[in-house]
Amino acid sequence: MMSQEQNDLITRIGPAAPAGLLMRRYWQPAALVAELKDERPIVPVRLLGQDFVLFRDEAGRYGMLDRDCPHRGADLAFGRLEQGGLRCSFHGWLFDAEGNCLETPAEPAGSKLCQNIRQKSYPVVEKNGILFAWLGEGEPSAFPELDCFQAPDAYTFAFKGLIECNWLQALEVGIDPAHASFLHRFFEDEEITEAYGKQFRGASAGTAIPMTRILREYDRPVINVERTEYGLRIIALRELDAERTHVRVTNQVFPHAFVIPMSTEMTITQWHVPVDDETCYWYAIFTSYGKPVDKEKMTAQRLELYELPGYVSRKNKSNDYGFDPHEQKHSTYTGMGADINVHDQWAVESMGRIQDRTREHLGQSDKAIIQYRKILREQIDKVRNGGEPMMVLDAKAARAIQGPGTMDGIGPSKGWETYWMEVDVARRRSAPWMPAVPPAQPGDEKIVDLVAAAE
């Protein structure tokens, strides 16, 4: 079991907390580009327990500043965009995207006060619909060449949602392959033709067998967890019979992302970003290897559940997540509807704002969670000792972190290791935007031959 001190170590993310110092070594999703409306491209941001204002100036440059005006602490999120910067509505002090003070208009003519004022600013980069911010000191890390960053805009879609609990328990549900057979169980399968934009509703690769049926009928997966240079590869095997095995390959990308298959055509790259110790947002980029994404349809599907501007679920703790006992008895395992985001939200929020891990009992199905926590503690210690944690990358190292490969399909019970790689390579080679084939990880010698054959 875990002690309270150990639980605090891996969950608390304030500026002085060990895990907070680690998190500030990485780019953090801060907002969706869609949140910065043309009429007023200014949004307040709370991230890693700190308050900021994020804006796009008249020239199209993004800036993120500490939210309190350095004059007398008024809220810059209510400021005005004008004359090349963000102007405080209290006394008119004006700041550009780099935090330089441009004007202090209430001061006497000739005053040099402005020359000595600078608001702390933070680098901001746009990546396929998400604005990432750098809160750390020194030179920002390079972005890994993940598929979600390399794909053209037309082949991606970004969204987010609020979860009222600590970031770690929200992340851990995404690297837990066993829960889907129960939490996301449906008693009836939908038409596969209606599965677009919905996770676990389509068919497994190369078959007409719906994923809902596989999860329902084969609920004891064999789970393999492999450590990689980017984090973890997680493989869940559900043997259908002596000849066929369902293979699902997912990845944890350190520090708080995972990459999972959504369908035969699309993957989800999802980050669980701490707002503070007790709240987080999930941010996701859906990446298509086939046709351009139907962004209008994907948006409409998600706005059925999430309310703007806060991206808050309409089904939440205040209304018992829409729980219906009749539905639970007759149509869904949870009784909370068909949207798996609601299922996940209930599961992680029901643990409390910060899960008390001193009371948990982990089993074989929790292999990935155990391994991730081990890596997290290792990297926290590395930063505390003055070292460089994993996935803090220079340009050369960033080019080596590609993919990573995901897969959801039914292959041979003997030889599934090669099967999933073949499916991944074939999908990449047929994609219109030609995503890279990820470099082999230790133990992946077979993929070298597959790549050579595909080229």
BAKEZA-917311 format. One record per residue (C-alpha): residue number from 1; residue in one letter; x, y, z. Coordinates in nm, 2 decimals, padded with zeros to 4 digits. Layout:
<nodes>
NUM|A|X|Y|Z
...
</nodes>
This chain:
<nodes>
1|M|00.00|00.00|00.00
2|M|00.10|00.36|-00.05
3|S|00.16|00.60|00.24
4|Q|-00.01|00.95|00.25
5|E|00.33|01.11|00.19
6|Q|00.39|00.90|-00.12
7|N|00.04|00.99|-00.25
8|D|00.10|01.36|-00.20
9|L|00.43|01.33|-00.38
10|I|00.28|01.20|-00.70
11|T|-00.04|01.41|-00.70
12|R|00.04|01.76|-00.59
13|I|00.15|02.00|-00.86
14|G|00.19|02.35|-00.71
15|P|00.49|02.56|-00.80
16|A|00.70|02.43|-00.51
17|A|00.57|02.07|-00.51
18|P|00.81|01.80|-00.65
19|A|00.56|01.68|-00.91
20|G|00.48|02.05|-00.99
21|L|00.85|02.11|-01.06
22|L|00.85|01.81|-01.29
23|M|00.54|01.92|-01.48
24|R|00.69|02.26|-01.54
25|R|00.96|02.09|-01.75
26|Y|00.70|02.02|-02.02
27|W|00.46|02.21|-02.26
28|Q|00.11|02.21|-02.11
29|P|-00.22|02.24|-02.30
30|A|-00.36|02.57|-02.18
31|A|-00.66|02.63|-02.41
32|L|-00.83|02.54|-02.73
33|V|-00.77|02.77|-03.02
34|A|-01.15|02.77|-03.06
35|E|-01.18|02.94|-02.71
36|L|-01.02|03.26|-02.84
37|K|-01.32|03.41|-03.02
38|D|-01.26|03.66|-03.29
39|E|-01.47|03.92|-03.12
40|R|-01.27|03.89|-02.80
41|P|-00.96|03.66|-02.81
42|I|-00.89|03.67|-02.44
43|V|-00.94|03.39|-02.19
44|P|-00.85|03.33|-01.83
45|V|-00.65|03.02|-01.77
46|R|-00.58|02.83|-01.45
47|L|-00.30|02.58|-01.50
48|L|-00.09|02.39|-01.25
49|G|-00.24|02.59|-00.97
50|Q|-00.15|02.93|-01.11
51|D|-00.37|03.20|-01.28
52|F|-00.29|03.35|-01.62
53|V|-00.45|03.54|-01.90
54|L|-00.41|03.41|-02.26
55|F|-00.47|03.63|-02.56
56|R|-00.42|03.68|-02.93
57|D|-00.31|04.04|-03.02
58|E|-00.40|04.24|-03.32
59|A|-00.11|04.10|-03.52
60|G|-00.22|03.74|-03.45
61|R|00.06|03.67|-03.19
62|Y|-00.03|03.46|-02.88
63|G|00.07|03.58|-02.53
64|M|00.01|03.44|-02.19
65|L|00.08|03.66|-01.88
66|D|00.03|03.63|-01.51
67|R|-00.33|03.74|-01.45
68|D|-00.28|04.00|-01.19
69|C|-00.18|04.35|-01.32
70|P|00.16|04.44|-01.17
71|H|00.02|04.79|-01.09
72|R|-00.24|04.71|-00.82
73|G|-00.34|04.35|-00.89
74|A|-00.65|04.40|-01.10
75|D|-00.77|04.11|-01.33
76|L|-00.61|04.14|-01.67
77|A|-00.86|03.88|-01.81
78|F|-01.11|04.18|-01.82
79|G|-00.86|04.39|-02.02
80|R|-00.89|04.54|-02.36
81|L|-00.69|04.44|-02.67
82|E|-00.56|04.76|-02.83
83|Q|-00.24|04.92|-02.96
84|G|-00.04|04.61|-02.99
85|G|-00.12|04.46|-02.65
86|L|-00.35|04.39|-02.36
87|R|-00.46|04.70|-02.16
88|C|-00.57|04.68|-01.80
89|S|-00.92|04.82|-01.76
90|F|-00.83|04.97|-01.41
91|H|-00.57|05.24|-01.50
92|G|-00.49|05.16|-01.86
93|W|-00.14|05.00|-01.83
94|L|-00.06|04.83|-02.15
95|F|00.14|04.50|-02.20
96|D|00.25|04.32|-02.51
97|A|00.26|03.94|-02.56
98|E|00.61|03.92|-02.41
99|G|00.51|04.11|-02.10
100|N|00.68|04.43|-02.18
101|C|00.51|04.74|-02.04
102|L|00.42|04.97|-02.33
103|E|00.23|05.24|-02.15
104|T|00.14|05.37|-01.80
105|P|-00.10|05.64|-01.92
106|A|-00.21|05.77|-01.58
107|E|00.14|05.87|-01.49
108|P|00.28|06.22|-01.55
109|A|00.42|06.30|-01.89
110|G|00.78|06.20|-01.92
111|S|00.75|05.93|-01.65
112|K|01.00|05.64|-01.69
113|L|00.80|05.41|-01.46
114|C|00.70|05.19|-01.76
115|Q|01.06|05.11|-01.84
116|N|01.11|04.93|-01.51
117|I|00.78|04.72|-01.53
118|R|00.75|04.38|-01.68
119|Q|00.47|04.13|-01.64
120|K|00.59|03.77|-01.64
121|S|00.51|03.60|-01.97
122|Y|00.51|03.25|-02.09
123|P|00.58|03.11|-02.44
124|V|00.27|02.98|-02.63
125|V|00.27|02.75|-02.93
126|E|-00.03|02.64|-03.14
127|K|-00.05|02.27|-03.23
128|N|-00.35|02.15|-03.43
129|G|-00.62|02.33|-03.24
130|I|-00.45|02.33|-02.89
131|L|-00.25|02.62|-02.75
132|F|00.04|02.48|-02.54
133|A|00.22|02.70|-02.28
134|W|00.56|02.67|-02.12
135|L|00.56|02.75|-01.75
136|G|00.91|02.64|-01.67
137|E|01.24|02.82|-01.66
138|G|01.51|02.81|-01.94
139|E|01.48|02.70|-02.30
140|P|01.15|02.51|-02.37
141|S|01.17|02.15|-02.48
142|A|01.11|02.05|-02.84
143|F|00.78|01.89|-02.93
144|P|00.80|01.52|-03.01
145|E|00.70|01.43|-03.36
146|L|00.38|01.26|-03.26
147|D|00.12|01.18|-03.53
148|C|-00.12|01.43|-03.38
149|F|00.13|01.71|-03.43
150|Q|00.25|01.60|-03.78
151|A|-00.09|01.55|-03.94
152|P|-00.23|01.83|-04.15
153|D|-00.51|02.04|-03.98
154|A|-00.78|01.88|-04.20
155|Y|-00.70|01.54|-04.05
156|T|-00.72|01.64|-03.68
157|F|-00.99|01.76|-03.44
158|A|-00.93|01.91|-03.09
159|F|-01.16|01.92|-02.79
160|K|-01.15|01.92|-02.41
161|G|-01.36|01.85|-02.10
162|L|-01.35|01.94|-01.73
163|I|-01.30|01.66|-01.47
164|E|-01.34|01.76|-01.10
165|C|-01.06|01.55|-00.95
166|N|-00.69|01.52|-00.94
167|W|-00.51|01.48|-01.27
168|L|-00.34|01.15|-01.18
169|Q|-00.66|00.94|-01.12
170|A|-00.80|01.08|-01.45
171|L|-00.49|00.97|-01.64
172|E|-00.48|00.63|-01.48
173|V|-00.82|00.53|-01.62
174|G|-00.68|00.58|-01.97
175|I|-00.39|00.34|-01.91
176|D|-00.62|00.07|-01.76
177|P|-00.72|-00.18|-02.03
178|A|-00.93|-00.40|-01.80
179|H|-01.20|-00.14|-01.70
180|A|-01.35|-00.11|-02.05
181|S|-01.50|-00.46|-02.03
182|F|-01.71|-00.34|-01.74
183|L|-01.74|00.04|-01.72
184|H|-01.80|00.07|-02.10
185|R|-02.01|-00.25|-02.14
186|F|-02.32|-00.24|-02.36
187|F|-02.58|-00.52|-02.37
188|E|-02.66|-00.45|-02.73
189|D|-02.43|-00.36|-03.02
190|E|-02.49|-00.06|-03.24
191|E|-02.48|-00.05|-03.62
192|I|-02.11|-00.01|-03.72
193|T|-02.21|00.24|-03.98
194|E|-02.32|00.47|-03.70
195|A|-01.99|00.45|-03.51
196|Y|-01.81|00.76|-03.65
197|G|-01.67|00.98|-03.38
198|K|-01.75|00.73|-03.10
199|Q|-01.50|00.53|-02.91
200|F|-01.54|00.15|-02.87
201|R|-01.84|00.15|-03.11
202|G|-01.68|00.04|-03.44
203|A|-01.55|-00.29|-03.56
204|S|-01.20|-00.42|-03.49
205|A|-00.95|-00.39|-03.77
206|G|-01.02|-00.62|-04.07
207|T|-01.34|-00.77|-03.92
208|A|-01.71|-00.69|-03.88
209|I|-01.71|-00.78|-03.51
210|P|-01.80|-00.47|-03.30
211|M|-01.57|-00.37|-03.02
212|T|-01.86|-00.36|-02.78
213|R|-01.91|-00.74|-02.83
214|I|-01.55|-00.82|-02.77
215|L|-01.53|-00.61|-02.45
216|R|-01.86|-00.77|-02.32
217|E|-01.77|-01.13|-02.40
218|Y|-01.40|-01.14|-02.32
219|D|-01.35|-00.95|-01.99
220|R|-01.02|-01.11|-01.87
221|P|-00.75|-00.96|-02.09
222|V|-00.38|-01.06|-02.06
223|I|-00.20|-00.74|-02.02
224|N|00.16|-00.68|-02.14
225|V|00.34|-00.36|-02.04
226|E|00.66|-00.25|-02.21
227|R|00.88|00.04|-02.11
228|T|00.97|00.27|-02.40
229|E|01.18|00.58|-02.45
230|Y|00.85|00.79|-02.45
231|G|00.68|00.61|-02.16
232|L|00.49|00.28|-02.18
233|R|00.34|00.05|-02.45
234|I|00.04|-00.13|-02.32
235|I|-00.09|-00.44|-02.50
236|A|-00.42|-00.61|-02.40
237|L|-00.48|-00.96|-02.54
238|R|-00.83|-01.11|-02.54
239|E|-00.81|-01.47|-02.68
240|L|-01.13|-01.55|-02.88
241|D|-01.03|-01.90|-02.95
242|A|-00.71|-02.11|-03.02
243|E|-00.67|-01.94|-03.36
244|R|-00.77|-01.58|-03.30
245|T|-00.68|-01.31|-03.05
246|H|-00.81|-00.96|-03.01
247|V|-00.51|-00.72|-02.98
248|R|-00.54|-00.37|-02.85
249|V|-00.22|-00.16|-02.84
250|T|-00.21|00.17|-02.65
251|N|00.06|00.40|-02.52
252|Q|00.14|00.63|-02.23
253|V|00.34|00.93|-02.34
254|F|00.52|01.08|-02.04
255|P|00.43|01.29|-01.84
256|H|00.05|01.29|-01.87
257|A|-00.07|01.18|-02.22
258|F|-00.18|00.86|-02.37
259|V|-00.23|00.75|-02.73
260|I|-00.51|00.50|-02.80
261|P|-00.70|00.37|-03.10
262|M|-01.05|00.52|-03.16
263|S|-01.13|00.32|-03.47
264|T|-00.95|00.15|-03.76
265|E|-00.90|00.50|-03.91
266|M|-00.85|00.73|-03.61
267|T|-00.65|00.76|-03.29
268|I|-00.69|00.98|-02.98
269|T|-00.40|01.16|-02.82
270|Q|-00.52|01.28|-02.48
271|W|-00.35|01.48|-02.21
272|H|-00.48|01.51|-01.85
273|V|-00.38|01.86|-01.75
274|P|-00.38|01.97|-01.39
275|V|-00.59|02.29|-01.33
276|D|-00.49|02.26|-00.97
277|D|-00.45|01.97|-00.72
278|E|-00.83|01.89|-00.73
279|T|-00.94|01.96|-01.09
280|C|-00.81|01.88|-01.44
281|Y|-00.90|01.91|-01.80
282|W|-00.87|01.64|-02.06
283|Y|-00.74|01.77|-02.39
284|A|-00.76|01.55|-02.70
285|I|-00.65|01.56|-03.06
286|F|-00.83|01.31|-03.28
287|T|-00.61|01.21|-03.57
288|S|-00.73|01.05|-03.89
289|Y|-00.52|00.83|-04.12
290|G|-00.79|00.80|-04.38
291|K|-01.03|01.08|-04.47
292|P|-01.02|01.43|-04.34
293|V|-01.20|01.46|-04.01
294|D|-01.57|01.58|-04.01
295|K|-01.51|01.85|-03.76
296|E|-01.86|01.98|-03.77
297|K|-02.00|01.63|-03.68
298|M|-01.73|01.57|-03.41
299|T|-01.81|01.91|-03.25
300|A|-02.19|01.85|-03.26
301|Q|-02.15|01.51|-03.10
302|R|-01.94|01.65|-02.81
303|L|-02.16|01.95|-02.75
304|E|-02.45|01.72|-02.67
305|L|-02.26|01.65|-02.35
306|Y|-02.04|01.95|-02.28
307|E|-02.15|02.30|-02.21
308|L|-01.95|02.61|-02.31
309|P|-01.76|02.81|-02.22
310|G|-01.62|02.59|-01.94
311|Y|-01.65|02.26|-02.12
312|V|-01.84|02.12|-01.82
313|S|-02.03|01.79|-01.86
314|R|-02.41|01.82|-01.84
315|K|-02.40|01.49|-01.66
316|N|-02.20|01.53|-01.34
317|K|-02.20|01.48|-00.96
318|S|-02.48|01.73|-00.91
319|N|-02.73|01.51|-01.11
320|D|-02.58|01.16|-01.04
321|Y|-02.43|01.15|-01.39
322|G|-02.78|01.09|-01.53
323|F|-02.80|00.75|-01.35
324|D|-03.11|00.55|-01.43
325|P|-03.16|00.22|-01.25
326|H|-03.39|00.09|-01.53
327|E|-03.13|00.16|-01.79
328|Q|-02.87|-00.01|-01.58
329|K|-03.08|-00.32|-01.56
330|H|-03.17|-00.34|-01.92
331|S|-02.93|-00.16|-02.16
332|T|-02.60|-00.03|-02.01
333|Y|-02.37|-00.16|-01.74
334|T|-02.35|00.18|-01.56
335|G|-02.70|00.32|-01.62
336|M|-02.54|00.64|-01.72
337|G|-02.60|00.66|-02.09
338|A|-02.39|00.57|-02.39
339|D|-02.12|00.83|-02.37
340|I|-01.80|00.68|-02.23
341|N|-01.68|01.02|-02.12
342|V|-01.95|01.02|-01.86
343|H|-01.86|00.67|-01.74
344|D|-01.49|00.77|-01.70
345|Q|-01.58|01.09|-01.53
346|W|-01.80|00.91|-01.27
347|A|-01.53|00.65|-01.20
348|V|-01.25|00.90|-01.13
349|E|-01.46|01.16|-00.96
350|S|-01.62|00.90|-00.73
351|M|-01.27|00.84|-00.59
352|G|-01.28|01.19|-00.43
353|R|-01.10|01.50|-00.53
354|I|-00.77|01.33|-00.46
355|Q|-00.78|00.96|-00.44
356|D|-00.67|00.81|-00.11
357|R|-00.43|00.55|-00.24
358|T|-00.35|00.43|00.11
359|R|-00.67|00.23|00.09
360|E|-00.63|00.07|-00.26
361|H|-00.54|-00.29|-00.34
362|L|-00.38|-00.33|-00.68
363|G|-00.38|-00.65|-00.89
364|Q|-00.24|-00.80|-01.20
365|S|-00.47|-00.60|-01.42
366|D|-00.31|-00.28|-01.28
367|K|00.03|-00.35|-01.43
368|A|00.04|-00.03|-01.64
369|I|-00.06|00.19|-01.34
370|I|00.21|00.03|-01.12
371|Q|00.47|00.09|-01.39
372|Y|00.36|00.45|-01.46
373|R|00.38|00.54|-01.09
374|K|00.73|00.39|-01.08
375|I|00.84|00.61|-01.37
376|L|00.67|00.91|-01.22
377|R|00.85|00.88|-00.89
378|E|01.18|00.82|-01.08
379|Q|01.14|01.14|-01.28
380|I|01.04|01.34|-00.98
381|D|01.36|01.23|-00.80
382|K|01.56|01.31|-01.11
383|V|01.44|01.67|-01.11
384|R|01.49|01.70|-00.74
385|N|01.85|01.59|-00.78
386|G|01.91|01.84|-01.06
387|G|01.88|01.60|-01.35
388|E|01.69|01.61|-01.68
389|P|01.37|01.40|-01.68
390|M|01.26|01.18|-01.97
391|M|01.08|01.34|-02.27
392|V|01.25|01.68|-02.22
393|L|01.39|01.69|-02.57
394|D|01.62|01.88|-02.80
395|A|01.54|01.90|-03.17
396|K|01.73|01.58|-03.26
397|A|01.57|01.37|-02.98
398|A|01.23|01.51|-03.06
399|R|01.25|01.37|-03.42
400|A|01.31|01.02|-03.28
401|I|00.98|01.02|-03.08
402|Q|00.73|00.94|-03.36
403|G|00.39|00.77|-03.37
404|P|00.35|00.59|-03.14
405|G|00.18|00.29|-03.30
406|T|-00.17|00.19|-03.19
407|M|-00.39|-00.09|-03.30
408|D|-00.73|-00.25|-03.23
409|G|-00.79|-00.57|-03.43
410|I|-00.82|-00.95|-03.43
411|G|-00.52|-01.14|-03.54
412|P|-00.36|-01.48|-03.50
413|S|-00.32|-01.62|-03.15
414|K|00.03|-01.72|-03.26
415|G|00.21|-01.43|-03.42
416|W|00.01|-01.14|-03.29
417|E|00.33|-00.95|-03.22
418|T|00.40|-00.92|-03.59
419|Y|00.03|-00.88|-03.68
420|W|-00.03|-00.56|-03.50
421|M|00.29|-00.40|-03.64
422|E|00.18|-00.50|-03.99
423|V|-00.16|-00.33|-03.94
424|D|00.00|-00.02|-03.81
425|V|00.26|00.01|-04.09
426|A|00.00|-00.06|-04.36
427|R|-00.23|00.21|-04.22
428|R|00.05|00.46|-04.22
429|R|00.17|00.38|-04.57
430|S|-00.18|00.43|-04.71
431|A|-00.25|00.76|-04.53
432|P|-00.27|01.06|-04.76
433|W|-00.04|01.26|-04.54
434|M|00.23|00.99|-04.50
435|P|00.29|00.96|-04.13
436|A|00.63|00.83|-04.03
437|V|00.67|00.47|-03.92
438|P|00.78|00.50|-03.56
439|P|01.14|00.38|-03.49
440|A|01.17|00.04|-03.33
441|Q|01.18|00.01|-02.95
442|P|01.40|-00.24|-02.77
443|G|01.25|-00.59|-02.85
444|D|01.09|-00.47|-03.18
445|E|01.34|-00.62|-03.41
446|K|01.06|-00.75|-03.64
447|I|00.94|-00.40|-03.72
448|V|01.27|-00.32|-03.90
449|D|01.19|-00.59|-04.16
450|L|00.83|-00.46|-04.19
451|V|00.94|-00.11|-04.26
452|A|01.20|-00.22|-04.51
453|A|00.93|-00.42|-04.69
454|A|00.69|-00.13|-04.70
455|E|00.95|00.11|-04.85
</nodes>
